[in-house]
Amino acid sequence: MASTQNQRVEKKIYGIFIAEDLIDDSTGIIPMRGLKSPLSLKDRFARRLSKMLDAEMDIQQTDNGNAMKIFLTRNRTISRVRVGLDNELRKFMRATKDALKSIAKNADGPQHVLQIACDDLWDMILIFNRSKIETIIQKLQKTLQDYQETFDDLVTRMFGIDDPEYKDQLLDRELGDRIISLSQRINSYDRSMKELNALVHLASETTRVLLHLQERLRSILEKTRLADKLYELICALGFPERVHSTMVRSARASQSFENVKFHLRSSSPGKTVSFAIPIESSTQPNAKKPLLPQRQEKPKRRCYIENKITMPAITPTLHFHHPQPAISSLGPLMTAVQVYLAREDKGLALVRLQPATKQETTQLIGTILQGKLLPMRASAWYAFGFVTTKDKDQEQRLSGLYKALLREADNSGVIFHELQTALEKNTLVTLFDKHGYGHFRQLFPCLESFLTTTPQQRSTVWRLRQFLKDPTDDEPPACLQRDYGFRYCRQREEVLHLKGIYTHMLRKLGPKDLHTACIHGRLFETAVKEGVEIDSKDKRFLNSDYGSPFLGLDNEGGLEVYRGPFYRRKLKL
């Protein structure tokens, strides 16, 4: 028992997260306890700011509600060993006070003024928390390294490559895609503020849009300890953005923030609401000296903010060195493609290749070299235009076209780079022409338009086509729920029935005319006009989100409401 008590407990950056800590105030939804009791925004503001600042907090408002005083108290055991901490906190409080005042005064004023104040507040929060955020990122990097085989197996299952065991198994692809995206950004983190901001946003968005996240992580990773660790770190990484949303919502909701004052003192008057999280001493004998962040060119507003706040010390990025696996252990796909990879990429698993376009190029080449066709769910199948083919015969021909580029290349490394660069710049068509394969336009009439259009501007009709071609997929992505009426389906049978309807419509109309009907809100009328037989009771399904500025475009715009599990079912573990 004694040995157990003496074991070192790993410090949690922002403490333990409870359900209320995951409430996202950016949505505008009023969270409830039970059916009738709304949760207090004031209590949430106090708890979150207290957790972020490692301090006890007491909020006092005047009787008329026109002014507010916020008292902060540092843990006494901390104040003796961190002399400069209070000065750092005072500077943050002064800058925060100005931002909250501006938000409160412009709550109903000009949107651009309000946005500037919100952006200023976010910049201050991000800078103040940078040291903690980088520590969380380091923990995520180590977790990904420690469980590398598990993540590599997840990627294999998600891409459906070389794994017939999982061919017919239903996977939580929405969660799987996010885990892979998060791991890619974590592993390629360059310590820039831009990437820091992107990682925090990705983590915050993940906890917001994916319901039952912890249970779903346990299900897809099949390792409870890993799932719980990843869940804890994702919650912590996204916490600063949730604090920001709560502060903005509070300032917009209460005029007392127009006259808010912060006080840092040894003891707070009156009753305190304590959510303080003990922090470790900065004078540990084995602590490494912090490294200075890389110098970056900063916008004027950022320079102004940083002059007001002392930059917290940044712990150096940890590098974990693990022996590279044997080439044969990487699987047939990665073994086949080794000769095409750059020296620094040889021996790496697919998920370790960065950026995502390098993974997709690897998928394409590795699959072709094995004499196979890309799985329809593989991102490379979509990115390299296989979605525009009509049938397996056309897929074989397009695969042969890419194989000809590989076969005729003088240098395997150069052709890999050319394919990846062309994919990134939407110039694959130019690459075909350069190598004398301009006749692809006659073989694949829709390919040129698809490949020369930026991914964000492509039509969602291609996502529909990908969804229709896969008989095992019965969970429509968010863009198809918005654009093609799948949001009206409540059962799998209805989804499969609607897939059948669109299969007939696509065969009759073609991608271009079906897309036109979608963006003009005339799916049912166009189908009837073109002679597609549709029962009148199915008319309710053939409705797009007509009027949306994002309608028909394959990007993230306007999809927030369609995120989350499609069938709203409770997952079985």
N, C-alpha and C positions, 0 to 999 in steps of 0.2 A: 504493500500500500504506500509506503514511504517513497519508494522509487517512482511510483506513478505520480505522486504529488510533486516530486522534484523535476519531472520532465518539463522541458522548455515549451511553453505554449506559444505558438506562432502568433505574432501581433497582427490583428486585422486593421487595415489602413483606416477605414471609416467605421470600425466596430461591426457588430452583428446586424444584419438586415432583417427586418420583419416585413410582413405584407404591406403595411402602410408606407414603408420606405420606398416601395416601388410604384406608388401612385405618381402619375405623370400629369402635372398641372398645365402642360402645354396644350392638352386636348380640350380644355374648357369644361370637361365633365365634372359634375359634383359627386365626389366619392361618398358612399353611404355606409353606415354601420347597420346591418340588417336592412329593413325595408323603409324605415322612417327617419333614422337619425343621420344627418349629414356630418361627416368628419370635419373637425375644426381646421380651417386654413391657418389660423393664428398659431395653433399648436404645431402644425406641420412646418410652418415657417421657423418657429423656435427650435424644433427638434433638428431640422436639417442644417440650419446655420450653426447650431451648437456642435453637431457632429463634424461639420466641415472645419470649424475653427478650433476644435479641441478645447472648448470652454463651456462653463455653465452660463446660462442665459436667463435674464429676467426682463420681461417686457412690461412697461408701465405706460398707460395712456391717460390723457387728461379726461375729465368727466365729459366734456363736450366733444371728445374724439378728434380734436383738431391738431393734436401734437402727440408725439410718442418719444419715450426714452428707452433705449435698449442698453442694459448693463451686462457686461461680460466679465467673467471671473476665471482666471487661469487656475489650473490645479496647483496647489501650493507646492507639491513635491517637484513640479516642473519648473517653477519660477526660479529656484535656486541654481539650476544647471543650464538654463537657456536665457541668458541675460538679454540678448538682442531680440528675443521673440516678441516681447511686448511692443517694441518700437515698430517691428514689421507689421504687427497686427493693427497698431494705431494708424499707420499709413493706409492699410487696406480699408479700415473703417471710415477714414475720411473720404477716400475715393468712392466707396460704396454708398455713403450717405448722399453724396452729390448725384450719383446715378439714380438712386431710389427716389430722391426728390424730383428729378426731371421726369421719371416715369410716371409718378403720381400726378404731377402738374399737367402732363400731356396725355393722360389716359384717354381723353376724348378729343385730343387736339390733332395737329397735323401728323400723319402717319410717319413721314420721314424723320421728324424730330423724335418721335417716340422710338423709332427703330434705332436711331443713333444712340439713344440712352440705353436701350436694351443691349446693343452691341458693345457699348462701353462696359457695362456690367459683366457681360460674358468674358470680355478680354481680361478683366481684373480677376475674375474667378479662375480662369484658365491659368493665368500667370501665377497666382497665389498657390494653386494646387499642383503646379507642374512637377515638383519633386515627388509628391505622393503618386501622381498619375504614372510617372516613369517607373516608380517602384512596382506598381501594379502590372505594367507592361513587362517588366523583367520577370515577374512571377508567372505571367502568361507564357513568356518565351520558354521558361524552364519547364512549365507544365507540358507544353507542346513537345519539348525535347524528351522529357521523361516518358511520355506516352506516344512516341513517334509511330510505333507500329499500329497502335489503335487508330490514329488519325489517317495513316496511309491506307488502312483497311476501309475506313469510312469513305475516303475519296474513291477507292476502287468500286465500292458498292454504289456510290452516287453516280459515277460515270458509266457504270454497267460494263466495265471493260474486264475481260479475262476472268469473269466470275459467274459462271452459269448457276452456281449455288443460289445466288440472290436474284436471278432473272425475274422470277415471278413474285418476289417478296415486295410487299408494299412498304415503302420507305417514307419517312417524314422529310420530304425533299425541301420543303420551305425552311426547316431548321437546318438540314444538312448543308444547303447552299450558304446559309449565313455563317455556319461554323467554318466552312472552307474559306469564305471571304474574310472572316475575322482572322483566321490563322495566317492567311496570305499577307494581310496588312501588318499583323504583329511581327512576322518574320522579316518584313521589308522595312520596318520602322526606321526612319533616318534621323530622328530626334528633332525634326523641324516642327515649328508651331502648327503648320498646315496639317501635317500627319497626326500630330497630337490631337488636334481638334477633330479630325476625321474619325479617329479611333474612339474618342469619347462619344461622338454622335452615333457611331455604329452600335456601340454597346448600349447606349440609352434607347435607341430605336428598337433594338432586339428585345429588351425587357418590356417595352411598350406594346409591340405588335404581336409578339408570340405568347399566347396564353399558355398557362401550365408549363412554363419553361423548364423548371427543374425536373418535372416528371418526364417531359419529352427528351431532355438530355440523357436521363438515365436509360430511357428506352432505346435511343438511337446509338449511344456509345456502349451500352451493355456493360458498363463498369460504374457502379454507384459512386465509388470514391472519386473517380475522375470527374464524373458528371457533377457532383456536389462542389468539387473544387472549382471547376470551370464556371458553374453557376454563380458562386460567391465572387469570383474575380470579375465576371461580366457585370454583375450588379455594382461592384465597387467602381469599375472603370466608367460606367455611365452615371454615377452619382452626382458629379459636379454639374452636369447638364440638368438633372432633376432639381438640384438646389436652385439653379438659375431660373428655371420655369416657375418654381414656387415663389421666389423673390419677386419676379416680374408680376405674377398674378396677384400677390399680396399688395404690392405697391399700386397696382391699377384698381384694386378693390377698396382701398382705404385711403381717405384724404389725409389721415394722420401722418402718412409718410411724407407729405409736403413739408412737415416740420419735425423730421426725425433727427434724433441725436444719439450717438453711440458714446458709451462710457466704459473705460477699462479700469477696474479697481480691484483692490485686494479682497473685498467682500461686498456682495450685492445687497442692497436694502430690500427688506420685505421677503416674501416667499420666492424662491428661485425654482425654475424648471430646469433640472439638470439632465443633460444628455451627453455629458463630457466623456470623451474616450481617452484613457491614459495613453501618453506617448512615451517612446523610449528616449533615454538620455542621448544627447548628441556628443557626449564625451566618452563614449565607449572606447576602451583601449585598442580594440582591433578595427575600429571604423576606418574606412578608406577615405582619403581626401577627395572631395568632390571635384569633378571636372567642370570647367566652364563650358556653357553651351556654345555651339558653333555660331559665329557671327553671321547675322542675316541683315539684309536691307529691310528696314521696318517702315510701315506707313506712319504719317505724322501722328495720327491718333494713338497708335500703339506706343510711340516714343513718349507721348505725353503721359500715358498711363504708367509706363515703366519708370518714369521719373518720380512718380508718386509712390510706387511700391518697390521695395527691395526684392530683387529676384531671389527666391529660395534656392538653397544649395541643391544641386542636381547630382544624384548618385550616378556614377559611371555605369554605362551599359555593360551588362554581364555577357560574356561569351562562353558558351558551353561547348566543349569539344567532345564529340562522340566519334568512335571509329566508324568509318564508312562501311555499309553492308557490301557483301560480295555482289558483283553485277548480276549474277544469275538469280539472286534472292529478290531482285526488284520486280520480277515477273516478266513474261514474254514481251510485253509492249516496250518497257524501258530497256530491256536487253537489246531489242532490235534497233532502237533509235540511238544507242550510245555513240556511234561513229559520227552522227550529225550534231551532237551537242558540243558546246564550248567546253574547254578544259575544266573550268570551275563548276560546270553543271554535271559532269560525268560522275556516275555513281549515286546521284541524288534520286530520291523517290519523286514521283510526279508532283505531289503536293508541295515539294520543296522548291520547285522551279518558279521563278518570279520574273516578270509579272504574269497575269492570267493568260495573256496572248502567247506566252512561251509554252504554257501548259497545253493550250489548244493546238499549237503547231506541233508539239510533241505527240499529242493524241492522234492527229492526222497522219503524221509520218509513220509512227510506230504501228498504227493499225493497217495502213496501206502496205507496209513492208511485210506484214504477216499474211497478206492476201485476204484480208477481211474488210467488211464494211463497218463504218462507225455506227455505234448504237445511236438510236434516234434521240435519246435523252442526253447524250454527250454534248457539252457546249460547243465542241468543235464541229459537230454535225450541223448545227445551226449557223455558226460563225462563218464556215467555209462554203455556205450556200447549198448544202445538200437538201435543205428544206424546200428549195425551188424545183426539185426533180419530181416527176410524176409517179415514178414507180421504181422498183428494184433495178430494172434494166438501165434506167437513166442514172441511178446512183452508181451502178458499176461503171458506166461511161465517164461520169464526172470523177470518180475515184481513179480511173485510168488516165485522165487528163493530168491530175496531180502527180500520179506515178511517173508519167512521162517527164515532167519537170525534174523529178528526183533522178530518174535514170540518165537523163542527158546532161546533168550538171557536172562540171569538171571538179568542183569542190563541194563536198557534202556540208561543211560548215557554212559556206557562203549561201547555198540554196536554202538552208534552214533560216539564216538571217533574212534573206530576201522574202521568204514566205511570211515570217513573223512581222517584218516591217510593213509589207504590203497589207497584211491583215489589220495592223494598227492604223494605217493611213488610208484604208479603203481603196487601195490601188491594185488589188489582185487582177483586175481586168487588164491593167497596163502590163503586168507581169506575163499574162497569157499572150498578149500581143507581142511583147518583146521576144518571146521564145517561139513565135510563129504559130500560135494556136488561136488565131482570131476567129476560126470557124466555130468556136464554142457558142457564138451568138445564134447560129442556126440550130445547134444541138439542144441548147438550153435557153429558150426565149426570155425567161424571167431572170436569169442569173445576173446579167450585167446591171440591171436596175437595182437588184438587191445588194450586190457587192460594192457598188459605187455610192450607195446611200449610207450616211452615218448611222450607227446602231440606234441612236436616240430618235432618229427621224424615220426609221423603218415602220412599215405598216404592221399593225397587230394581226393582220390576216395571216401572216407567216407563222405567228405563234399559234394561231388557230389551226393552221395546217399541220404543224408539229404535234399539236394535241390530238388531232383527229387521226393521225397516222399511227399513234401508239395505242393499241387496243387494251393495254394493261393500265393506262392512266385514266383515272376517273375523278381527279381533283383539279379542276380548271384553275390556271393561274389568275392572279388579280386582274390583269389587263383584259382577259376574256370575260370575267364577271362583269366588268364595266362596259365593254364594247359589244359583247354578243349575248347578253342576257342570261348567262349561266348563274348569276346571282339569284335568279328566281327559282332555281332548282333546289329542292329540299332533300331529295333522296338520290341514291346512286342510279336508280333506274331512270330517273328524269334526266340526269346528266348524260347517260348512255343514249337515251332517246334523242336528246338535243344534238348530240354528236352525229347521230345518224342523219338528222335533218340537214345539218351543215355539210355533211359529206356529199349529199345529193345537190345542195345548192352550189358548193364549190365546183363540183363536176359540171354543172350546168352553166354557171356564170363565169367561172374563172376567178383568180385572186383579185384582179383589178376592179372588176364590176362589183364583187362582193364587198370590197373595201369601200367603194363609193357609196353603196347602199347603207353601209354601217355609219359612215360619217354624216350622212344626210338623214339618219333616223328612219329609213324606209326598208328595213330588212324584210318584213312580211310582205309589203306591197310589191317589192321587186321580185320576190320569190314567186308570188302568184302571177305577176305579169310575164315572167319567163317560163311559166308552165310547170313549176315545181309544186307537186301536190302536198299541201300541208293542211292538216285538220284544223278547223277553226279554234278548237280548244287549246291548240299549241301556239296561238298567236301571242299569248302573254309572254312567252319565252323570247320571241324575236324582237327584243327591244334593247337599244343601246342607250348609254347615258347621254342622250342627244343634248347639245348645248354646252357640254364640257369642252374647254379649250384644248384638252389633251386627248380627246376622242380619236381613236385610230392610230395613235403614236405609241411606239414601243419604248416608253420611258417611265420614270417613277411618278410623273405628275398625276395627281388626282386619284391615286390608288390607296391612300391611307385607310379609307373606310373598308376596303376589301381585303385587308391583311388579316392574318390569323387562320386557325383551322377552319376548313371549308364546311365540314359537317358538324362542327361544334360538339364533337363527341368527347367523352372522357377516355383517355388512353389507358389501355390495360398494360400493366408492367409485368 
